Amino acid sequence: MWNPNSMDHRQMEKRVIVGRVRPTWARNLPEARDDDESSDVNMMPQSDPPSPSDQWDKHGKLDDKYDVFGKVMLLGDSGVGKTCMLVRFRDGTFLAGNYISTVGIDFRNKVVAVDGIKVKLQIWDTAGQERFRSVTHAYYRDAHALLLLYDVTNKTSFDNIRAWLGEIREYAQDDVVIMLLGNKSDSGLERAVRREEGQRLAREYQVSFMETSAKTGLNVEAAFAHVARALVVKADPADPARLAVRAQPSQEQRSSCPPCS
């Protein structure tokens, strides 16, 4: 028998998705069905959770003041470490044991200082699978900088860099900042792509190059610092000296890589 004083728990149910919070503007939109394949490619950007590295003012509010803004995209095949690179840079941690592929596209923000100038980087993490390429292409045109990653233990991911660069030339702005990153440089004996091969390809396409490790943090800060400096130079081209940035020496080679072009 129905009791009018009883509490209807069905009305109090709250759907919780671990690691994903719907932004305020999307609260009234219908939830996507799990069996809807098209929901992957139509995913909207998620809300940006606070990070321990974020700067807070004396009133406890997020200090989001900046002088220069730049939209940065992480590109490359699936599994090269784009998400790990983003998490290492933003939160200073490594996603050990997490091998869940990024679905669609997502972004995070971080404000960095370049010679006293605050640069807000809006960093977009993209899916590397072929079925999401059409989604990624739509974001190229507004990007100010592109970090193109390959896995030094995966020769195929390196061989596909030329195809990625072809897409960049077709869809991105002509003056977009491009940097080639050979990730997982800490892998040692598992390495399948030599540093010299990455440097040679970067010279061929006239882009900057570094080897990085999201696991150890090698050159992660330096790579984003280069991007931030490049954005400052674009905003103030009278001072190109700000572009100078030095990579950290890897464990295999003590000398640092040549200055980024």
C-alpha positions in Angstrom: 0.0 0.0 0.0 1.3 3.4 -0.9 2.2 5.5 2.2 2.0 9.3 1.6 4.5 9.9 4.4 7.1 7.6 2.9 10.0 9.1 1.0 10.2 8.3 -2.7 13.9 7.4 -3.1 13.6 7.3 -6.9 13.2 11.1 -7.0 16.3 11.4 -4.9 18.6 9.4 -7.1 21.6 11.3 -8.4 23.6 10.1 -11.3 27.3 10.3 -10.5 30.0 9.8 -13.2 33.4 9.2 -11.7 36.0 11.7 -12.9 33.5 13.7 -15.0 31.3 16.7 -13.9 28.8 18.3 -16.1 29.4 22.0 -16.6 26.8 24.4 -15.2 25.5 25.3 -18.6 24.8 21.7 -19.4 23.0 20.7 -16.3 19.6 20.9 -18.0 20.6 19.0 -21.1 19.6 15.4 -21.4 22.1 12.7 -20.4 23.7 10.9 -23.3 22.8 7.2 -23.5 25.5 4.7 -23.0 24.6 2.8 -26.1 24.6 5.8 -28.3 27.7 5.6 -30.4 27.3 9.1 -31.6 27.6 10.5 -28.1 31.3 10.0 -28.1 32.0 12.4 -31.0 29.5 15.0 -29.8 30.9 15.2 -26.3 31.0 18.7 -24.9 34.1 19.9 -22.9 33.9 19.0 -19.3 34.2 21.4 -16.3 37.7 22.1 -15.2 38.4 20.8 -11.7 40.6 22.7 -9.3 44.3 21.7 -9.2 46.7 21.9 -6.3 49.0 24.0 -8.6 46.3 26.7 -9.2 46.8 30.1 -7.7 44.3 31.3 -5.1 43.9 34.8 -3.8 43.5 35.9 -0.2 39.7 35.6 -0.4 39.9 31.9 -1.4 38.9 32.6 -5.0 40.8 31.2 -8.0 43.2 33.8 -9.3 42.6 33.6 -13.0 44.2 36.9 -14.1 46.5 36.7 -17.1 48.2 38.9 -19.7 48.4 36.5 -22.6 46.0 33.6 -23.5 46.8 30.6 -25.7 44.9 27.5 -26.8 47.2 24.6 -26.9 46.4 21.2 -28.4 48.0 17.9 -27.7 48.1 15.7 -30.8 49.4 12.3 -31.7 48.5 8.6 -32.0 46.5 6.9 -29.2 48.8 5.7 -26.4 51.7 8.1 -26.9 51.0 9.8 -23.5 49.1 12.9 -24.2 46.8 12.7 -21.1 49.8 11.7 -18.9 51.7 14.8 -20.3 48.8 17.1 -19.4 48.3 15.6 -15.9 52.1 15.8 -15.2 52.3 19.5 -16.2 49.1 20.6 -14.5 49.1 18.5 -11.3 52.7 17.3 -11.1 51.6 13.6 -10.9 51.8 10.6 -13.2 48.9 8.4 -14.1 50.6 5.1 -13.3 48.6 2.1 -14.3 45.9 4.0 -16.1 45.4 3.0 -19.7 42.0 4.4 -20.5 41.9 6.1 -23.9 40.7 9.7 -24.1 37.2 9.8 -25.6 36.5 12.8 -27.9 38.2 15.9 -26.5 38.7 17.6 -23.1 40.7 20.5 -21.8 42.4 21.9 -18.7 43.7 25.4 -17.8 46.9 26.5 -16.1 48.4 30.0 -15.7 52.2 30.1 -16.0 54.6 33.0 -15.6 57.1 34.0 -18.3 59.5 36.8 -17.3 56.8 38.3 -15.1 54.1 37.9 -17.7 51.1 35.6 -16.9 50.2 33.3 -19.7 47.0 31.3 -19.5 47.3 28.0 -21.3 44.1 26.3 -22.2 45.4 22.8 -23.0 43.2 20.5 -25.0 43.7 16.7 -24.8 42.5 15.0 -27.9 41.7 11.4 -28.8 44.2 9.8 -31.1 41.9 7.2 -32.6 41.0 7.6 -36.3 37.2 7.7 -35.5 37.7 11.0 -33.6 39.8 12.8 -36.2 36.9 14.7 -37.7 36.1 16.1 -34.2 39.8 17.1 -33.7 39.9 18.8 -37.0 37.2 21.2 -35.9 39.4 22.6 -33.1 42.6 23.1 -35.2 41.6 26.5 -36.6 41.4 28.2 -33.2 44.6 26.6 -31.8 47.6 28.9 -31.1 50.0 26.1 -30.4 50.2 22.4 -31.1 52.3 19.8 -29.2 52.7 16.8 -31.5 53.7 13.6 -29.5 55.1 10.3 -30.5 56.2 7.3 -28.4 59.9 6.6 -28.6 59.1 2.9 -28.0 56.5 2.8 -30.8 58.0 3.2 -34.3 54.5 3.4 -35.9 53.6 6.5 -33.8 56.8 8.2 -35.1 56.1 7.2 -38.7 52.6 8.7 -38.4 54.0 12.1 -37.5 54.2 13.1 -41.2 50.5 12.4 -41.6 49.7 14.5 -38.5 51.9 17.3 -39.8 49.9 17.1 -43.1 46.7 17.5 -41.2 48.1 20.5 -39.3 49.1 22.2 -42.5 45.6 21.6 -43.9 43.4 22.6 -40.9 45.5 24.8 -38.5 46.5 28.5 -38.8 49.6 29.3 -40.8 51.4 30.9 -37.8 50.5 28.2 -35.3 53.3 27.2 -32.9 54.3 23.6 -33.5 56.6 21.5 -31.3 57.5 17.8 -31.8 57.9 15.8 -28.6 59.3 12.3 -28.3 57.6 11.0 -25.2 58.5 8.1 -22.9 62.3 8.8 -23.2 62.8 7.0 -19.8 62.0 3.7 -21.5 65.7 2.7 -22.0 66.1 -0.6 -23.8 62.5 -0.5 -25.1 63.4 2.5 -27.3 62.6 2.1 -31.0 63.2 5.7 -32.2 66.6 7.3 -31.7 66.8 11.0 -30.6 68.6 11.8 -33.9 65.6 10.6 -35.9 63.4 13.0 -34.1 65.8 15.9 -34.5 66.1 15.1 -38.2 62.3 15.1 -38.7 62.0 18.4 -36.7 64.6 20.1 -38.9 62.9 18.8 -42.0 59.6 20.5 -41.0 61.3 23.4 -39.2 59.6 22.8 -35.9 61.0 22.7 -32.4 61.9 19.3 -30.8 62.4 17.8 -27.4 62.4 14.4 -25.8 60.1 14.2 -22.8 59.0 11.8 -20.1 55.6 12.2 -18.5 56.6 9.5 -16.0 59.7 11.3 -14.7 58.7 14.8 -15.7 61.7 15.3 -17.9 61.3 18.4 -20.1 57.5 18.6 -19.5 57.8 22.0 -17.9 60.3 23.1 -20.5 58.0 22.1 -23.4 55.1 24.1 -22.1 57.5 27.0 -21.2 58.6 27.1 -24.8 55.0 27.3 -25.9 54.2 30.1 -23.4 57.3 32.1 -24.5 56.3 31.7 -28.1 52.8 33.1 -27.3 54.4 36.0 -25.5 56.6 36.7 -28.5 53.5 36.6 -30.8 51.9 39.1 -28.6 55.0 41.2 -28.4 57.2 40.4 -31.5 59.7 43.2 -30.6 61.4 40.8 -28.1 62.1 37.5 -29.8 64.8 36.7 -27.2 62.0 35.4 -24.9 61.8 32.3 -27.1 65.1 30.9 -25.8 64.5 27.8 -23.7 66.8 24.9 -22.8 65.8 21.3 -22.5 66.9 19.2 -19.6 69.6 16.5 -20.4 68.1 13.1 -20.6 69.4 10.1 -18.7 71.0 8.7 -21.9 72.7 11.9 -23.0 74.1 14.5 -20.6 74.3 17.3 -23.1 71.0 19.2 -23.7 69.3 19.2 -27.1 70.0 22.2 -29.5 68.1 25.4 -28.7 64.6 25.3 -30.0 64.2 27.0 -33.4 
